[in-house]
Amino acid sequence: MRTGYLSSLVFALLTSLSISAYAAPAPKAETSAKTAAQEIAPKPQAVQVDLNKADASTLQRDLVGVGEAKAQEIVAYRDMNGPFAVVDELLEVKGIGKAILDKNRERLVVN
């Protein structure tokens, strides 16, 4: 009888230890630590594209949402109507809508 009682106590003790080990919260990883390279590296500068000087390949490469056809439309519009007076005039180009203009507004300049 003592052996059964002692075995039950050991089993209960081991079970409670294993449950508490699984229930313990995991150690938190430090998420806000930056590496030295991240702190030293300069922030990339936004590319400035002059609508009146850029060729089609530059427009295609540097503007978001502008592919080959839209870049050629921009250049064709500029050739037909003269230089852009303001960035918002880009909305007059076929295929360029408000969404594309808003995505690229900080990249565009008119000189």
N, C-alpha and C positions, 0 to 999 in steps of 0.2 A: 504494500500500500504506500509506503514511503517513496518508493521508486516512481510510482505513477504520479504522486503528488509533486515530487521534485521535478519530474520531466515536464509536467504541465506548467510549473512556474518558469522553468528555463525557456520553454516554448513561448510563453506569453511575453517574457522579457525580450527575447530576440525579435518577436513579431513587432512589439512596440518600438524597438530601436530601428527596425527597417522601415516602418511606416513614417517615423519622424524624419528619417534621412531623406525619403522621397518627398515629404511635404515641406521640407525646408526651402526657403526662397533661394533662387539661383543668384550668385553674385552678379552685380550690375557691371556691365562693361562700360568703360568710359567712352561716350560717344562724342563729346565736344572737344576732345583733344585733337589739335591740328599737328600735322607733321611740320618739320622745319622747312621743307620745300614749299608747302602750301603757304606758310607765313611770309616767306621771302619772295616768292614768285609774284611778279607784277600782274595786275589784272589786264587781260587783253583789251586793247583799244578797239572801239567800233570802227569799222571801215567806213570812210566817207566817200560816197560816190557822187560825182558832179553829173547831173542829168544832161548838161549841155556839152560835156566833153567826153563822156564814157562811150566806148564802142559796145557793140552787142555782146561780145564775149565777156567784157568786164561786167556789164549789167547782169548777165546770166550767172556769172560766178559769185558776185557779191551781194545779190539781192535774194531774199527769201521768197519762194513761190514764183520766181520769174525764170522761165525756161528759154529755150532758143527762139521759139515763135514770139513770145511776148517781148523779149529783148529786141528782136528785129522790128516789132511794131513800134516800140518806143523810139528807136532810131529813125524809122520811116516817118513817124509823126513829127519828130524834130526837124527832119529834112523838109517836110512839106509846110510846116507852120512856123518855122523859125525856133529860136531858143526858148526854153521854158522860162517863164517869168517867176513862177512860184512852184513849190513842190506839189501843191494841190492840183495843179494843171495836169499832172500825170493821170488823173481820173478820166481825162478826155481820151486817153489811149485805149483802143479796143483791147479788151481782155484784162484790163487793170481795174480792179474794183477797190472799194473802201478797205476791205480786209487786207489785201496785199499792200496797199498804201500804208495802213496802220502798222503792219509788221515791219515795214522798212523806213518809216518816217525818220527815225534817228540816224539812219545811214545816208539819207539823201540830202544833198545840198544843191543850190542853184547859184552859179557864179556867172 
